[in-house]
Amino acid sequence: MSEIAAQLSLYPLGQDHLGPAIRQAVAVLESHALRVQPNEMSTVIVGEATEVFEALREAFTGAAAHGPVVLTVTISNACPVPSSSFEQRTDGSE
């Protein structure tokens, strides 16, 4: 299959600290052969479909080890993701 993009948001439920589950999920995504762009409200990943789906499964499993979570994901094979959106901007623009 070809390259796809996914936007995901992870919501830890009833946990005293939200960070551990979210950091776990992002670390798993970054351990795969994907382009990963974490943001304040969601993370965008781009890569080969099989790699994206495997990374999503592992990220959910890892986050769920910290307690109850909800993971929302939008997946597309039609939304172009410019490579520049994954580069750190130094001029302060978004």
Buried (B, 14 or more C-beta within 10 A) or exposed (E): EEBBBBBBBBBBEEBEEBEBBBBBBBEBBBEBEBBBBBEEEBBBBBBBBEBBBBBBEBBBEBBBEBBEBEBEBEBEEEEEBEEEEEEEEEEEEE
